[in-house]
Amino acid sequence: EGHERAGTEALLPPGVYTLADLRAFGRKKGWCPYFLARHMMAFANVVVYNYQYMIDPKVSQMVSRELEKECVVVFDEAHNIDNVCIESLSVNLRLQTLDSASRNLTRLDTAIRRVKETDAGRLRDEYQRLVQGLVSQGTLPDPGRVGGEEWLAHPALPEDVLRETVPGNIRRAEHFITFMRRLITYMRERLGGARQVVLEEPIAFLTSLQSNVAVDAKTLKFCYDRLSSLMKTLEISNTEEFTPISIVADFATLVGTYARGFAVITEPFDSRTPNIPDPVIQLSCLDASLAMRPVFSKFQSVIITSGTLSPIELYPRILNFNPVSIQSFSMTLPRDCICPVVLTRGADQMPMSTKFEMRGDSGVVRNYGRTLVELAAVVPDGLVCFFVSYLYMDSIISKWHDMGILQEIMNHKLVFIETQDVVETTLALDNFRRACDSGRGAVFMSVARGKVAEGIDFDRHYGRCVVMFGVPYQYTLSRVLRSRLDYLRDTFHIKEDDYLAFDAVRQAAQCVGRVIRSKSDYGMMVFADKRYQRSDKRDKLPNWITRHLRDAHLNLSTDMLLTVTRDFMRNMAQPFDQASVGRSLLSEAQLNALHQASMAQPAAWGTLQS
């Protein structure tokens, strides 16, 4: 309210503002920092926010709608952009969600009855607001556009248009509640009766829905808009409590809108735990380009960049666009401060790999453990390990404990482990850093694709060596993954093995890249799996890693690895001229030359890799 009263005067002074700064400024002025930030986006030169604010249609319609087409959009750390697009358009429904959604409908029905008794005019006025909202989204013709006047000019036409656009069974609020109850009942019966995996396209799902409860795709398209309109009419402010019914509306709107690029998968249990019933209906987006298409069509300059965007040529195919420019820049370093190596054998010359048929072998487990013990004795300060999954990490740590290997590691360094609990992991990270700061040294065990692998930097002495145990493939028996692989093969002609290897290697590169965060930093990168010796895996690593991967550092055994590690750590311990870092940076004259060259070229969106 304070922000609204200030009107056009509600502006921020020039400067750079974080979320904490906005909150402090809002408290001082009595303005809501959320609405202040949205208002100031129209005046800001640079806006930094999460991908979801640009890609997720529900969020981007509120936040990014006012951005001009001349804006330059930069997706940084975009190596996982296709997965972010997939997640933004995918919805999962479980029995708990449907039960909560039913309770939400009961509360909405009670609110509707109360409003009808006290202020029935609000419900009557809702239709007109709903029509205006559909016009603004382009669902109905805009009377201000050419050819649109005749749709809304005649007094008889609006009602006809409304009947044609919004199905009659959801026009009245109480009818919409009844419709949603039928939809939820069908979903609950479908989940309750699930005995085997059912995979179908949206068209097949809609056909079943039509034949069982007489609900058509056109009605489903308007579920989200109709629910949003109803909640605004009822003046419901605590929207978080109505998240379950919103998820159901999201599911209905998406399945009714898209005929291709999605799959409806009903699973009675997780294939990894077949004895535990956990039925779920998944509306899985298979086409990442659906979420990116509005961005490419609206903005004339879009840059996709990341240090692990490799192989770079695959991204235009996955996102379905034609890049104007593809550039890959080498990393300028004042010294050879990274040392990637491929470890294929233990000290007993037994091959090491996390392949399914080998990962349970006691010899492989022992060799991995002995390698970690030896590295803990040689590498100073922090040592970081990444495993292919939580299940594998728990299994191998348990076996190391039984073999006495874990105790040997703790004789050299303290051990901290990432868990799926955010609070526990945060506490473990804090203690890991304290152990490194005190000189005790520590080992942090984490999982590829986890929170730590994506968002935590182990710079300086926190990460002098990182070990990637295995190749972090996705769970290949996942029905969602199998559907997406089939779609990529049929639509974009991307082979299954190519995509799986590309996805696994980019995750591995993201993990090992945690240890090098500045030009003065240094660290070992150990790829501990014999499959990294193959060129089809190694060639997919980023250029800034392969450029330092010497032939002498391939196909190493544990004892050879220790020799390389000792030499590298000894070299890095020598006095280092910090001034030489500045000589590897661009000068002001070089920056000006690049700027003039860019001004001479026509504006275009493209893709580049840093």
DRENLO-529347 format. One record per residue (C-alpha): x, y, z. Coordinates in steps of 0.001 Angstrom, whole numbers, padded with zeros to 6 digits, always signed. Example, Ala and Ser with C-alpha at 12.3 -4.5 7.8 and 13.67 -1.06 7.14 Angstrom:
% residues 2
+012300-004500+007800;+013670-001060+007140;
% end
This chain:
% residues 610
+000000+000000+000000;+002848+002368+000784;+004382+001612-002606;+001064+002330-004358;+000648+005641-002511;+004111+006742-003597;+003135+006098-007233;+005713+007183-009787;+007908+008574-007007;+008589+005047-005730;+012068+004824-007255;+015433+003536-006094;+018493+005791-006126;+021158+004742-008673;+023259+001807-007505;+023505-001968-007268;+020932-003652-005028;+020850-007179-003646;+017765-008777-002105;+018970-007741+001349;+019442-004143+000137;+015923-004064-001310;+014477-005380+001931;+016336-002788+004006;+015313+000033+001656;+011697-001145+001655;+011600-001274+005443;+012995+002254+005606;+010448+003656+003148;+007537+001450+004124;+007401-000054+000615;+007003-003699-000308;+010419-004768-001702;+008781-007296-004052;+006627-004747-005856;+009448-002207-005699;+011762-004666-007506;+009134-005387-010163;+008556-001678-010667;+012265-000893-010936;+012864-003530-013615;+011610-000997-016149;+014386+001429-015103;+017278-000937-014414;+020238-001389-016753;+021061-004897-015496;+018677-007355-013842;+020016-010618-012380;+017574-013367-011511;+016889-017095-011680;+016166-018901-014954;+012609-019567-013800;+011753-015871-014018;+012417-016024-017751;+011530-019617-018683;+008617-020655-016440;+005496-019242-018154;+003612-018735-014872;+006412-016599-013434;+007610-014872-016607;+004111-013542-017314;+004293-011590-014062;+007958-010602-013932;+009467-010544-017424;+006476-009492-019483;+007407-005805-019579;+010973-006313-020817;+011598-004825-024253;+012640-006938-027208;+015903-004948-027424;+017000-006344-024060;+020035-008642-024146;+019215-011888-022351;+022198-013839-020987;+021742-017359-019637;+024883-017910-017569;+025850-021355-016232;+023538-022684-018935;+024970-026202-019193;+021727-027551-017649;+019335-025176-019389;+017502-027991-021164;+016761-029707-017847;+015521-026434-016357;+013161-026026-019330;+011892-029585-018883;+011270-029123-015158;+009423-025820-015638;+006770-027529-017783;+006503-030874-015938;+003971-031694-013215;+003749-034670-010821;+000551-035674-009011;+000461-038047-006044;-002430-039155-003845;-001333-036741-001109;-001507-033839-003577;-004984-034878-004768;-006266-035225-001191;-004955-031753-000335;-006492-030377-003542;-009882-031813-002514;-009629-029982+000800;-008744-026805-001100;-011927-027193-003167;-014000-027565+000001;-012572-024299+001323;-013209-022567-002000;-016795-023858-002067;-017352-022481+001441;-015902-019118+000408;-018155-019003-002670;-021272-019594-000558;-020198-016857+001850;-019598-014356-000965;-022944-015181-002599;-024675-014325+000657;-022773-011090+001304;-021648-009708-002081;-023001-011663-005069;-022006-008835-007413;-018356-009868-007134;-019105-013217-008732;-021150-011591-011507;-018333-009155-012265;-015822-011981-012425;-016809-012980-015951;-015920-009602-017394;-012522-009606-015699;-011903-013148-016961;-012612-012050-020530;-010238-009091-020177;-007513-011400-018870;-007946-013764-021803;-007769-010853-024218;-004480-009642-022695;-002979-013130-023138;-004077-013314-026753;-006565-016135-026171;-009436-013865-027256;-009164-011277-030037;-008198-007818-028832;-010844-005209-029739;-008037-002706-030229;-006532-004720-033080;-007587-004746-036693;-010400-007214-037245;-011198-007526-033551;-013819-004774-033207;-016674-006874-034557;-016090-009549-031935;-016876-007304-028952;-018753-004379-030479;-022197-005977-030810;-023967-006363-027441;-024972-009959-028255;-021483-011101-029246;-019606-011051-025934;-021834-013722-024429;-021562-015842-027570;-017801-015404-027595;-017640-016342-023934;-019689-019479-024546;-017466-020353-027469;-014244-019720-025559;-014969-020676-021948;-016930-023948-021747;-020258-023711-019991;-019397-026216-017308;-016860-023880-015679;-018396-020451-016287;-020094-020285-012920;-017888-020592-009863;-019829-023477-008315;-019793-025322-011653;-016019-024919-011840;-015647-026426-008363;-017796-029392-009410;-015727-029823-012572;-012469-029869-010608;-013927-032421-008188;-014733-034735-011117;-011221-034318-012481;-009593-035047-009102;-011857-038069-008547;-010794-039492-011918;-007124-038917-011098;-007490-040538-007670;-009203-043598-009158;-006504-043815-011813;-003764-043743-009185;-005580-046098-006801;-006076-048684-009538;-002538-048459-010934;-000975-051916-011067;+001523-051411-013879;+003273-048590-015665;+001112-046821-018246;+002798-044494-020732;+000633-042540-023150;+000548-039348-025165;-001689-036468-024047;-004211-037282-026779;-004710-040811-025444;-005026-039482-021876;-007637-036922-022980;-009591-039592-024832;-009756-041675-021653;-010726-038596-019631;-013498-037746-022107;-014952-041239-022112;-014903-041629-018312;-015922-038207-016938;-016894-036262-020101;-014112-033681-019742;-012668-032332-022980;-009337-030677-023764;-010865-027253-024341;-012217-027125-020807;-008898-028205-019352;-007073-025370-021138;-008809-022781-018996;-008358-024449-015598;-005412-022309-014485;-006945-019006-015653;-010309-019919-014174;-008787-020861-010819;-006689-017666-010723;-009750-015565-011518;-011816-017290-008835;-009168-016828-006152;-008867-013128-006999;-012650-012757-006841;-012760-014443-003442;-009860-012210-002330;-007761-015133-001125;-004366-013851-000009;-002772-016964+001517;-002224-018572-001888;+000478-020931-000554;-002215-022970+001192;-003865-023556-002182;-000738-024874-003888;-002162-028430-004321;-005181-027294-006339;-002910-024983-008335;-000712-027977-009228;-003781-029878-010432;-004836-026845-012501;-001316-026650-013977;-001541-030310-014955;-004965-029847-016550;-003941-026728-018497;-000751-028258-019876;-002275-031602-020836;-005137-029807-022556;-002874-027410-024435;-000009-029504-025817;-000583-032515-028046;+003118-033112-028740;+006271-032870-026688;+004676-034351-023551;+004026-037786-022096;+001589-038858-019368;+003197-041580-017262;+001350-043441-014496;+003609-045455-012200;+002372-047544-009240;+005814-047411-007581;+009342-046184-008083;+011232-048806-010083;+014137-048494-007631;+011860-049445-004693;+009298-051854-006211;+008058-053067-002835;+006933-049626-001657;+003642-048396-003211;+004032-044802-004337;+001643-044170-007253;+002282-041028-009285;+000948-039466-012475;+003672-037534-014252;+003023-035061-017022;+006566-034991-018352;+007745-032399-020820;+009997-034046-023391;+010862-031002-025515;+013055-028323-023901;+012519-026029-026887;+008894-025407-025853;+010002-023288-022881;+012753-021500-024843;+010664-020690-027914;+008942-017629-026363;+012333-016261-025270;+013856-016641-028733;+010811-015113-030417;+010516-012114-028091;+014128-010984-027628;+016462-010209-030487;+019668-010943-028519;+019928-014151-026483;+023294-015453-025264;+023720-018937-023808;+027035-019324-022000;+028789-021621-019539;+032234-022934-018773;+030982-026500-019242;+028870-025999-022381;+030352-028953-024220;+029893-030220-026836;+028553-026839-027774;+027097-027993-031113;+024499-030186-029382;+022670-027355-027609;+021133-025776-030742;+019698-029187-031624;+018242-029818-028176;+016767-026295-027922;+015745-026263-031603;+017203-022950-032814;+019679-021742-035413;+022522-019833-033722;+023900-016761-035426;+027269-017253-033742;+028955-020107-031876;+032188-019195-030094;+034412-021101-027701;+037066-019167-025790;+040070-020712-024105;+040753-019961-020459;+043741-017654-019931;+045811-018869-016977;+049184-017501-015801;+050363-021048-014963;+049233-024663-015351;+047100-024549-012234;+044808-027451-013067;+045914-031043-013504;+043226-033372-014907;+044089-037086-014868;+042255-040282-015841;+042541-043087-013267;+041683-046484-014759;+043409-049039-012488;+044163-049665-008884;+047596-050418-007472;+046907-054111-008210;+046257-053205-011884;+042591-054199-011554;+040299-051996-013734;+038133-049499-011845;+034673-048422-012936;+031180-047809-011567;+029562-049784-014380;+026611-051703-012994;+028299-055080-013381;+031487-053850-011648;+030382-051415-008950;+029615-054118-006401;+032921-055926-006895;+034888-055924-003634;+038146-055372-005532;+036815-052210-007191;+035428-050930-003885;+038749-051598-002148;+040790-049934-004897;+038593-046832-004815;+039008-046707-001049;+042780-047213-001141;+043058-044455-003752;+041186-042050-001483;+043348-043010+001503;+046548-042318-000439;+045240-039021-001826;+044177-037907+001657;+047762-038443+002798;+049280-036472-000105;+046798-033643-000832;+046830-030732+001643;+043698-029145+003135;+040413-029942+001383;+039626-032960-000806;+036232-033347-002502;+034714-036592-003822;+031699-036962-006088;+029745-040184-006535;+027235-041095-009230;+024233-041362-006861;+023193-041229-003210;+022516-044959-003283;+026005-045776-004550;+027654-043349-002125;+025840-044873+000862;+026729-048374-000304;+030439-047769-000890;+030909-045773+002345;+029294-048624+004284;+031666-051119+002664;+034653-048842+003341;+033629-048768+006984;+033494-052551+007132;+036933-052786+005463;+038464-050267+007867;+039219-047881+005000;+037055-045082+006402;+039078-045095+009612;+042302-044877+007639;+040969-041837+005797;+040068-040211+009111;+043630-040705+010320;+044614-038104+007704;+041513-035916+007377;+038045-035509+008827;+035174-036869+006713;+031928-035023+005944;+029066-036373+003845;+026304-034678+001854;+022801-035925+002622;+019434-035209+001029;+018587-033055+004051;+019470-029426+003334;+020092-028504+006985;+022422-031446+007575;+024371-030711+004382;+024717-027026+005273;+026060-027957+008707;+028476-030482+007153;+029784-027849+004713;+030316-025356+007513;+032288-027877+009582;+034245-028954+006488;+035399-025365+005961;+036290-024997+009638;+038418-028148+009460;+040248-026807+006400;+040754-023382+008014;+042208-024951+011148;+044756-026959+009149;+043254-030337+010099;+042116-030988+006528;+038889-032661+005483;+037239-034851+002865;+033774-033911+001628;+031763-036676-000032;+029043-035486-002364;+026846-036609-005257;+026823-035501-008885;+023575-033663-009789;+023128-032775-006109;+022894-029330-004548;+026599-029210-003705;+027680-030176-007236;+025673-027324-008732;+025973-024469-006301;+028940-024779-003914;+032459-023600-004761;+035459-025328-003201;+037908-022572-004035;+041379-021989-002570;+042370-024461+000164;+038846-025866+000410;+039399-027897-002737;+042945-028866-003701;+041771-032099-005315;+038444-033378-006607;+037754-037026-007424;+034885-038023-009715;+034124-041657-008884;+032485-043038-012026;+030527-041576-014934;+027342-039899-013609;+024779-041304-016038;+021128-040699-015374;+019032-043593-014112;+018502-045211-017507;+015465-047283-016418;+013495-044123-015636;+010296-044027-017699;+010605-040256-018026;+014141-040510-019376;+013200-043304-021779;+010345-041198-023145;+012591-038203-023602;+015262-040257-025358;+012652-041608-027773;+011398-038083-028442;+014915-036712-029053;+015627-039563-031447;+012388-039212-033411;+012205-035401-033452;+015783-034096-033407;+017614-037242-034598;+019819-037335-031490;+021011-040848-030711;+020345-042276-027293;+023985-043065-026510;+025131-039627-027678;+022726-037803-025391;+023407-040015-022368;+027178-039616-022748;+026828-035858-023313;+024661-035455-020209;+026942-037595-018024;+030172-035864-019061;+028759-032359-018597;+027775-033318-015061;+031266-034699-014429;+032843-031508-015791;+030588-029437-013556;+031708-031450-010521;+035457-031233-011134;+035150-027537-012026;+034175-026762-008426;+037862-026559-007422;+039078-023894-009859;+037289-020599-009285;+039973-017984-010020;+043213-017510-011950;+045296-017858-008795;+043542-021051-007702;+044826-024577-008354;+043683-028165-007965;+043833-031777-009140;+040945-033247-011166;+040763-037052-010994;+038383-038883-013341;+038308-042266-011610;+036758-044610-014153;+038241-046545-017032;+035498-045261-019367;+037044-041761-019336;+039932-043306-021245;+037659-043666-024281;+037652-040784-026736;+033834-040633-026930;+033817-039564-023268;+037000-037503-023187;+036156-035487-026308;+032960-034230-024685;+034883-032530-021869;+035284-028727-022129;+038310-027439-023980;+039775-025765-020878;+040044-029238-019280;+041229-031262-022286;+043881-028634-023048;+045599-029573-019765;+044973-033313-020101;+048360-034649-021195;+048952-038080-022684;+051134-038935-019711;+048130-038368-017418;+045890-040906-019167;+045313-044527-018185;+046946-044118-014762;+047091-046593-011908;+046881-045507-008272;+050648-045431-007723;+051163-043410-010925;+048432-041009-009800;+050212-040403-006503;+053457-039572-008323;+051666-037045-010542;+049860-035587-007511;+053047-035110-005507;+054790-033381-008434;+051821-031110-009078;+051413-030096-005424;+055144-029453-005140;+055090-027167-008206;+052023-025297-006990;+053686-024746-003600;+056438-022650-005169;+056294-018846-004761;+053794-017360-007194;+053868-013841-008603;+050318-012571-008012;+051010-009641-010361;+051184-012091-013268;+047445-012654-012913;+046834-009132-014169;+048838-009794-017315;+046392-012492-018325;+043440-010090-018221;+042172-007918-021070;+043492-004361-021070;+041257-001315-021445;+042451-000849-025039;+041561-004461-025872;+038124-004039-024325;+037514-000888-026364;+038591-002674-029530;+036180-005519-028814;+033404-003024-028140;+033988-001195-031432;+034058-004485-033320;+030764-005533-031759;+029164-002195-032615;+030139-002696-036254;+028278-006004-036437;+024473-006187-036662;+022670-007083-033450;+021835-010757-033313;+021263-013416-030754;+023605-016340-030601;+025375-018816-028441;+028856-018707-026974;+030885-020599-024451;+033214-019022-021906;
% end
